[in-house]
C-alpha cells in the first residue's frame, strides 16, 4: 500500500479461483457497514487477441476489429471487483450480490494493441430499504490519458429496517420506433462465460442455477448490454460516448427477446424486453460525449 492509499498488483487476478473462494465466503454485515477506501491498480495490461475475438464472437461484435469493443474492458475490471469483494475488509459476501446498473464511458476508440493501466475503487455506498448498495468505479489509462470509465452498482439484499417506499403503478410499455428480435441459447451463456472468465453457476446449467434459487439458467447481465451494443453498433454515430443501462429482470434460457430502440435528439434510447414486449430486462441509453 502506498502513501496515497493505492494497492498495486503485478497482474490481473484470475477469475475462476476467486469465484470458488467467493462461493464459500460468508459475512454478516453490520447495520452500518464500512467499505474499503483504497484504489486497486494494475499496469502493463495488454489485450489478449484470442480472448478479444472470443468475446466479440460471444456478444455479436465484429471478430476482426482492431479496436476494443466498448464493453470488453469490463471483463478485465470485473477481476478487480472480485479482488476487492474478497478482501477481509469488505463487509459483504460476494455471492448473491445483484448487479443493478452499469455505465461505461469511452472517451475515444481504444486500439487492441494499446498497453493499459486499470484502476478500481468503491466510489459510493448506501443503506436502502432493500439492503446495501455499493458502486465500483473503474478507469483505464493509456499512459496518463484517461480513455475509459466503468461504474457498476450492486445490491446485497438484507433487512435494514428502512421502510419500503410505496410501489408505483406499473407504467404501460413505451413504444419505440424500431425493434428487432434476439434469440439467446444456453450455449450463448457458456460462450460468454469462457470469454469473460465469469463462471458463476447460475449461467452454466439449469441444475446449478436451481441450486442457487433460479428456475433455469440465466444469461449474464453484461452479455445483455454487450449484445445490445453490438446490435446497435451501426446506429452509434460517435467515437466518444456513454452507455448507461439498468438491469431489470433476469433472462431465463433459452429465450427470444425484443430489442426496441429509437433516437431521441443526439441520444439513442433502448430496451431489451421479453418476446411479448411487456417485461423489461434492461433499459438503456447511449449519449455522445
C-alpha positions as CSV (number, residue, x, y, z in Angstrom):
1,X,0.0,0.0,0.0
2,X,1.4,3.4,-1.0
3,X,1.1,6.6,0.9
4,X,-1.7,7.6,-1.4
5,X,-3.8,4.6,-0.4
6,X,-3.2,2.6,-3.5
7,X,-2.6,-1.1,-3.8
8,X,-0.7,-2.1,-6.9
9,X,-0.9,-5.6,-8.4
10,X,1.6,-7.2,-10.6
11,X,-1.0,-8.7,-12.8
12,X,-4.8,-9.1,-13.1
13,X,-6.0,-11.9,-10.7
14,X,-7.6,-15.0,-12.2
15,X,-11.4,-15.1,-12.0
16,X,-12.2,-18.8,-11.5
17,X,-10.2,-19.2,-8.3
18,X,-11.8,-16.1,-6.9
19,X,-15.3,-17.4,-7.8
20,X,-14.5,-20.6,-5.9
21,X,-13.4,-18.6,-2.9
22,X,-16.5,-16.4,-3.2
23,X,-18.8,-19.4,-3.1
24,X,-17.6,-20.3,0.4
25,X,-17.2,-16.8,1.8
26,X,-19.8,-15.9,4.4
27,X,-20.1,-12.5,6.1
28,X,-22.6,-10.9,8.3
29,X,-22.7,-7.1,7.8
30,X,-23.4,-4.6,10.5
31,X,-26.2,-2.1,10.2
32,X,-23.7,0.5,9.0
33,X,-21.1,-1.5,7.0
34,X,-17.7,0.1,6.4
35,X,-16.2,-0.3,2.9
36,X,-12.5,-0.2,1.9
37,X,-11.3,3.2,0.7
38,X,-8.2,2.2,-1.2
39,X,-7.6,2.0,-5.0
40,X,-6.5,-1.2,-6.8
41,X,-4.2,-0.6,-9.7
42,X,-2.6,-2.9,-12.3
43,X,-0.4,-1.7,-15.1
44,X,1.0,-3.1,-18.3
45,X,-2.2,-4.7,-19.4
46,X,-2.1,-6.0,-22.9
47,X,-5.2,-7.3,-24.7
48,X,-5.2,-11.0,-25.5
49,X,-6.2,-11.1,-29.1
50,X,-7.6,-14.6,-28.8
51,X,-9.8,-13.5,-25.8
52,X,-11.0,-10.4,-27.7
53,X,-12.0,-12.5,-30.7
54,X,-13.8,-15.0,-28.4
55,X,-15.6,-12.1,-26.6
56,X,-16.6,-10.4,-29.8
57,X,-17.9,-13.6,-31.2
58,X,-19.9,-14.4,-28.0
59,X,-21.5,-11.0,-27.9
60,X,-22.1,-10.3,-31.6
61,X,-19.3,-7.8,-32.3
62,X,-17.0,-7.9,-35.4
63,X,-14.4,-10.5,-34.6
64,X,-11.7,-8.8,-36.7
65,X,-11.9,-5.3,-35.2
66,X,-8.6,-3.5,-34.5
67,X,-10.2,-1.6,-31.6
68,X,-11.7,-2.9,-28.3
69,X,-15.5,-3.2,-28.2
70,X,-16.8,-0.7,-25.7
71,X,-17.7,-3.3,-23.1
72,X,-14.7,-5.5,-23.4
73,X,-12.6,-4.0,-20.6
74,X,-15.5,-4.7,-18.2
75,X,-14.5,-8.3,-18.1
76,X,-11.0,-7.2,-17.0
77,X,-12.1,-4.8,-14.3
78,X,-14.6,-7.4,-13.0
79,X,-11.5,-9.2,-11.7
80,X,-10.7,-6.1,-9.6
81,X,-14.3,-6.1,-8.4
82,X,-13.9,-9.7,-7.2
83,X,-10.5,-9.0,-5.7
84,X,-11.9,-6.2,-3.6
85,X,-15.0,-8.1,-2.5
86,X,-12.8,-11.0,-1.3
87,X,-10.8,-8.6,0.9
88,X,-11.3,-9.2,4.6
89,X,-12.1,-5.5,4.9
90,X,-15.1,-5.8,2.5
91,X,-18.2,-6.1,4.7
92,X,-20.5,-8.2,2.4
93,X,-20.4,-11.7,0.9
94,X,-19.7,-11.6,-2.8
95,X,-22.2,-14.3,-3.8
96,X,-25.7,-13.1,-4.0
97,X,-24.8,-9.5,-4.9
98,X,-27.1,-8.3,-7.6
99,X,-25.8,-6.2,-10.5
100,X,-28.3,-3.2,-10.6
101,X,-26.7,-0.9,-13.3
102,X,-23.7,-0.3,-15.4
103,X,-22.4,2.9,-17.0
104,X,-19.4,2.8,-19.4
105,X,-17.8,6.0,-20.8
106,X,-15.5,5.6,-23.8
107,X,-13.5,8.8,-24.3
108,X,-12.0,7.6,-27.6
109,X,-11.6,4.3,-29.6
110,X,-9.1,2.1,-27.9
111,X,-6.6,0.2,-30.1
112,X,-6.4,-3.5,-29.3
113,X,-2.6,-3.1,-29.2
114,X,-2.5,-0.4,-26.6
115,X,-0.9,-1.0,-23.2
116,X,-3.3,0.0,-20.5
117,X,-3.3,0.8,-16.8
118,X,-6.5,-0.1,-14.8
119,X,-7.7,1.4,-11.6
120,X,-10.7,0.4,-9.3
121,X,-12.2,1.7,-6.1
122,X,-15.5,1.8,-4.3
123,X,-17.0,5.2,-5.3
124,X,-20.1,5.2,-3.1
125,X,-22.3,3.1,-0.9
126,X,-25.6,3.4,0.9
127,X,-28.1,1.6,3.0
128,X,-31.6,1.2,1.5
129,X,-34.9,-0.5,2.2
130,X,-33.7,-3.4,0.1
131,X,-30.2,-3.8,1.6
132,X,-26.7,-2.4,1.0
133,X,-25.8,-0.8,-2.3
134,X,-22.3,0.0,-3.5
135,X,-20.6,1.2,-6.7
136,X,-17.3,0.2,-8.2
137,X,-15.7,2.9,-10.2
138,X,-13.0,1.7,-12.7
139,X,-10.8,3.6,-15.1
140,X,-8.5,2.7,-17.9
141,X,-5.5,4.8,-18.9
142,X,-3.1,4.8,-21.9
143,X,-0.1,6.5,-20.4
144,X,-1.6,9.4,-18.4
145,X,-4.6,9.7,-20.7
146,X,-8.0,8.6,-19.2
147,X,-9.7,6.7,-22.1
148,X,-12.4,4.6,-20.5
149,X,-14.5,4.5,-17.3
150,X,-16.9,2.0,-15.8
151,X,-19.4,2.3,-12.9
152,X,-21.1,-0.8,-11.7
153,X,-23.7,-0.6,-8.9
154,X,-24.5,-3.7,-6.9
155,X,-27.0,-4.6,-4.2
156,X,-26.6,-7.1,-1.3
157,X,-30.1,-7.8,-0.1
158,X,-30.6,-7.5,3.6
159,X,-33.2,-6.4,6.2
160,X,-32.1,-2.9,7.2
161,X,-35.2,-1.6,9.0
162,X,-35.7,1.1,6.5
163,X,-39.4,1.3,5.4
164,X,-40.1,0.3,1.8
165,X,-41.3,3.0,-0.5
166,X,-44.9,2.5,-1.8
167,X,-44.9,0.6,-5.1
168,X,-45.5,2.8,-8.1
169,X,-48.2,1.8,-10.5
170,X,-46.8,-0.2,-13.4
171,X,-46.4,2.0,-16.4
172,X,-47.6,1.0,-19.8
173,X,-44.7,-0.3,-22.1
174,X,-43.2,2.5,-24.1
175,X,-43.5,2.5,-27.8
176,X,-40.2,2.7,-29.8
177,X,-39.7,3.4,-33.5
178,X,-37.7,0.3,-34.2
179,X,-37.5,-3.3,-33.0
180,X,-35.6,-6.4,-33.7
181,X,-35.6,-9.9,-32.2
182,X,-32.6,-11.5,-30.5
183,X,-32.5,-15.3,-29.9
184,X,-30.4,-16.4,-26.9
185,X,-29.4,-20.0,-26.3
186,X,-27.8,-21.8,-23.3
187,X,-24.6,-22.1,-25.3
188,X,-24.5,-18.3,-25.6
189,X,-24.2,-18.1,-21.8
190,X,-21.5,-20.7,-21.7
191,X,-19.6,-19.0,-24.6
192,X,-19.7,-15.7,-22.7
193,X,-18.5,-17.4,-19.5
194,X,-15.5,-18.8,-21.4
195,X,-14.8,-15.4,-23.0
196,X,-15.2,-13.4,-19.8
197,X,-14.0,-15.8,-17.2
198,X,-17.2,-15.4,-15.2
199,X,-18.2,-19.0,-14.5
200,X,-21.0,-18.2,-12.0
201,X,-23.0,-21.4,-11.8
202,X,-26.3,-19.6,-12.5
203,X,-25.1,-19.0,-16.0
204,X,-23.8,-22.5,-16.7
205,X,-26.6,-25.1,-16.3
206,X,-30.2,-25.4,-15.2
207,X,-29.3,-27.7,-12.3
208,X,-26.7,-25.4,-10.8
209,X,-29.0,-22.4,-11.3
210,X,-31.8,-24.2,-9.5
211,X,-29.5,-25.0,-6.5
212,X,-28.9,-21.2,-6.2
213,X,-32.6,-20.3,-6.4
214,X,-33.3,-19.8,-10.1
215,X,-35.9,-21.7,-12.1
216,X,-33.5,-22.1,-15.0
217,X,-30.0,-20.8,-16.0
218,X,-29.8,-17.1,-16.9
219,X,-27.7,-15.1,-19.3
220,X,-25.1,-12.7,-17.8
221,X,-26.4,-9.1,-17.4
222,X,-23.2,-7.7,-19.1
223,X,-23.7,-10.1,-22.0
224,X,-27.1,-8.4,-22.5
225,X,-25.6,-5.0,-22.5
226,X,-22.8,-6.1,-24.9
227,X,-25.3,-7.7,-27.2
228,X,-27.4,-4.5,-27.3
229,X,-24.2,-2.5,-28.1
230,X,-23.3,-5.0,-30.9
231,X,-26.8,-4.9,-32.4
232,X,-26.9,-1.1,-32.3
233,X,-23.4,-0.6,-33.5
234,X,-24.4,1.0,-36.8
235,X,-26.8,3.4,-35.0
236,X,-24.0,4.8,-32.8
237,X,-22.6,7.8,-34.7
238,X,-19.8,8.8,-32.3
239,X,-16.3,7.7,-31.3
240,X,-16.7,9.0,-27.8
241,X,-19.9,8.1,-26.0
242,X,-21.6,7.0,-22.7
243,X,-23.8,3.9,-22.4
244,X,-25.8,3.5,-19.3
245,X,-28.1,0.6,-18.5
246,X,-30.3,-0.6,-15.6
247,X,-30.8,-4.3,-15.2
248,X,-34.5,-5.0,-14.5
249,X,-35.3,-8.7,-14.7
250,X,-33.3,-11.9,-15.5
251,X,-33.4,-13.6,-18.8
252,X,-34.1,-17.3,-18.4
253,X,-32.7,-19.5,-21.1
254,X,-33.4,-20.3,-23.8
255,X,-35.2,-17.1,-24.8
256,X,-36.3,-14.9,-27.6
257,X,-36.2,-11.2,-26.6
258,X,-37.0,-7.9,-28.3
259,X,-34.6,-5.0,-28.6
260,X,-36.7,-1.9,-29.0
261,X,-34.9,1.4,-29.8
262,X,-35.1,4.9,-31.2
263,X,-33.1,8.1,-31.4
264,X,-34.1,11.0,-29.1
265,X,-32.1,14.0,-30.3
266,X,-28.4,13.0,-30.1
267,X,-29.2,10.1,-27.8
268,X,-30.2,6.5,-28.6
269,X,-32.7,5.0,-26.1
270,X,-33.3,1.3,-26.0
271,X,-34.9,-1.5,-24.0
272,X,-34.4,-5.3,-24.0
273,X,-37.8,-6.9,-23.3
274,X,-39.4,-10.3,-23.3
275,X,-40.8,-11.5,-26.6
276,X,-44.3,-10.1,-25.7
277,X,-42.7,-6.7,-25.4
278,X,-44.2,-6.2,-21.9
279,X,-41.5,-7.3,-19.3
280,X,-38.3,-5.2,-19.4
281,X,-35.0,-7.0,-18.9
282,X,-32.7,-4.0,-19.5
283,X,-33.3,-0.3,-20.1
284,X,-30.5,1.9,-21.5
285,X,-29.3,5.0,-23.2
286,X,-26.4,5.9,-25.4
287,X,-25.2,9.5,-25.5
288,X,-22.3,11.0,-27.4
289,X,-19.8,13.0,-25.3
